[in-house]
Each structure stands twice: as C-alpha cells, then as structure tokens.
Amino acid sequence: SWGFLKKETAQGSLMVSEQILPELKLIDTEHPEKFRGVNRVIEYLESKPHVTKHLVKKFQDVLTG
C-alpha cells in the first residue's frame, strides 16, 4: 500500500519501486532490486537492521508530516 514494492509477475516476484530505489542504493549497496515472494522481503529486512531503521524513520516522518 505504500508503493515501495510492486508485483512484477504472476509467480510472486516483487520489484522495488523507482520511488525508493535511489534511497535504497545509498543505504545498502548490496540490495536486491527484485524479491521472490514476501518472505524474501522479510528475510532481507531482518538481515539489514540499518535499512529497516531507515524505512521506519521514513514512515514515521510521512505519518507525522
């Protein structure tokens, strides 16, 4: 619903959207541009706490205006 991931194919691949990709490249040079299913997204975020912290901060900033 935030538009940061979008479904690419019927097989369940998720692409990182152009909206967040430049930011992700700055904070994680080893980021994938595509995930195979939601579980891979969760695994990625759990293995990269600095990315998760950045995204949480971004969401908080959006919500608080």
C-alpha positions as CSV (number, residue, x, y, z in Angstrom):
1,S,0.0,0.0,0.0
2,W,3.0,2.3,0.4
3,G,4.1,1.7,-3.1
4,F,7.6,0.6,-2.3
5,L,7.2,-2.8,-3.7
6,K,5.2,-3.8,-6.7
7,K,4.2,-7.2,-8.1
8,E,6.1,-8.0,-11.2
9,T,4.7,-11.3,-12.4
10,A,2.2,-13.9,-11.5
11,Q,4.9,-16.0,-9.9
12,G,5.1,-13.6,-7.0
13,S,8.2,-11.6,-7.8
14,L,8.2,-8.2,-6.1
15,M,10.2,-5.3,-7.5
16,V,11.5,-2.4,-5.5
17,S,9.7,0.7,-6.9
18,E,11.5,3.5,-8.6
19,Q,10.2,5.7,-5.7
20,I,12.5,4.1,-3.1
21,L,15.3,2.5,-5.2
22,P,17.7,5.5,-5.3
23,E,17.4,5.8,-1.5
24,L,17.9,2.1,-1.0
25,K,21.0,2.2,-3.2
26,L,22.5,4.9,-0.9
27,I,22.0,3.0,2.4
28,D,22.6,-0.6,1.1
29,T,24.9,-1.2,-1.9
30,E,24.1,-4.9,-1.8
31,H,20.3,-4.5,-2.1
32,P,18.3,-6.7,-4.4
33,E,16.0,-5.0,-6.9
34,K,13.7,-7.9,-7.0
35,F,12.4,-10.3,-4.3
36,R,10.9,-13.7,-4.9
37,G,7.9,-13.5,-2.6
38,V,7.1,-11.7,0.6
39,N,9.1,-14.0,2.8
40,R,12.3,-12.9,1.0
41,V,11.4,-9.2,1.7
42,I,11.0,-10.1,5.4
43,E,14.3,-12.0,5.4
44,Y,16.1,-9.1,3.8
45,L,14.7,-6.5,6.3
46,E,15.5,-8.8,9.2
47,S,19.1,-9.2,8.0
48,K,19.6,-5.4,7.4
49,P,18.7,-3.5,10.6
50,H,20.1,-0.3,9.2
51,V,17.7,-0.5,6.2
52,T,14.8,-1.3,8.5
53,K,15.6,1.6,10.8
54,H,15.8,4.0,7.8
55,L,12.4,2.8,6.5
56,V,10.7,3.0,9.9
57,K,12.0,6.6,10.2
58,K,10.8,7.4,6.7
59,F,7.3,6.1,7.5
60,Q,7.2,8.0,10.8
61,D,8.2,11.2,9.0
62,V,5.4,10.7,6.4
63,L,2.8,9.9,9.1
64,T,3.7,12.9,11.3
65,G,4.1,15.3,8.4
